[in-house]
Amino acid sequence: MKLNELRDNPGATKDRIRVGRGIGSGKGKTGGRGVKGQKARSGVAIKGFEGGQMPIHMRLPKRGFNNIFRLDFAHINLDRVQEAIDAGKLDASRVIDAEALVESGALRRERDGVRLLARGEVKSKLAFKVAKASEAAVKAVEAAGGSVEITMPREDRLAGDGKRAVRRRAALAKRESRASKAD
């Protein structure tokens, strides 16, 4: 076998159909496009167009909204932190913050902050400095003798004179009165 004898296997390649090359070709005249109208021409852009009838995406109501102020946190569980410590990638004696977690490879990126979650358990005394943490995670870390410093505390939803705060306070009072009646 020589280089000039190299060939594809028979049937491995197929010639493309050359349209518009005479009636005898079977793909002549209209070139497989049918006849007349918008779709027979190039540059057709009618996705979602319903012949002038109001399209379904415009007939249906709009739902929800995108909060432009929403923060995107990087979540990490206690078991993931413990794995990094056991592997020697994370130093348990130092404060564990976003920078240390990214450096160790436990997190890929910091995003708008790190949120500590409670899956798993920690074996040693650890000091965390994170944007947010679940109550269960804080309890688990403190039970192991560690501490959690939260840099982005949650605002009090009952504070203020706004309409929502007033409603929340009223709902909370109603719930507490029901609970006291049940006891």
C-alpha positions, -999 to 999 in steps of 0.1 A, spaced: 0 0 0 13 34 -9 1 69 1 -14 75 -33 -35 43 -29 -52 54 3 -90 55 -1 -121 57 22 -141 25 26 -167 21 -2 -198 39 9 -181 59 36 -185 92 17 -215 104 -2 -217 132 -28 -238 162 -17 -270 167 -37 -266 195 -62 -300 212 -64 -313 232 -93 -295 213 -120 -323 204 -144 -356 185 -142 -339 151 -149 -319 153 -117 -350 150 -95 -339 181 -76 -342 207 -104 -365 237 -109 -376 245 -73 -346 226 -58 -366 207 -32 -382 239 -18 -418 232 -30 -434 262 -48 -437 299 -42 -441 318 -9 -418 329 18 -404 295 25 -393 290 -11 -370 320 -8 -338 325 12 -337 344 45 -368 329 60 -373 339 96 -407 328 108 -401 310 141 -432 315 163 -450 333 135 -486 321 132 -498 337 100 -507 370 115 -526 354 144 -513 365 178 -485 341 186 -488 318 216 -459 334 234 -477 367 233 -511 353 242 -499 337 274 -494 359 305 -460 370 318 -449 353 350 -423 363 376 -394 387 373 -356 386 375 -342 403 406 -312 423 394 -300 427 430 -300 389 437 -267 376 450 -252 343 437 -234 325 465 -209 297 463 -222 269 486 -200 246 505 -209 218 529 -190 208 561 -181 174 547 -164 190 517 -144 212 541 -134 182 562 -123 163 531 -100 192 522 -86 192 557 -80 154 557 -63 156 523 -40 183 537 -51 209 512 -67 232 539 -50 243 571 -73 238 601 -53 261 623 -59 291 600 -92 310 595 -111 293 567 -124 320 544 -134 322 507 -98 328 496 -85 297 515 -113 275 501 -106 286 465 -68 281 470 -74 246 484 -96 236 455 -126 229 476 -144 257 457 -139 268 421 -147 305 426 -160 328 453 -189 344 434 -207 370 456 -196 352 488 -195 318 504 -224 302 521 -217 274 546 -241 245 547 -245 217 573 -242 184 554 -216 162 570 -197 170 602 -164 185 612 -140 166 635 -117 195 646 -121 230 660 -124 253 630 -127 291 626 -148 301 596 -152 336 581 -180 334 555 -207 357 539 -236 335 551 -241 303 570 -272 281 577 -282 278 614 -275 241 614 -240 247 600 -232 272 628 -245 248 654 -224 219 640 -192 240 639 -198 254 674 -205 219 688 -171 209 675 -156 239 694 -152 261 664 -166 295 655 -184 311 625 -180 348 616 -207 360 592 -196 390 571 -230 396 554 -256 394 582 -293 390 571 -313 421 575 -341 420 600 -373 414 579 -395 427 607 -376 460 611 -388 492 594 -421 509 586 -426 495 551 -458 477 541 -441 442 540 -425 446 574 -458 457 589 -475 426 574 -448 403 586 -450 416 621 -488 412 621 -485 376 607 -459 368 634 -481 382 662 -511 361 648 -490 329 648 -478 335 683 -513 341 696 -525 309 679 -496 290 695 -503 304 729 -540 294 726 -530 259 716 -509 255 747 
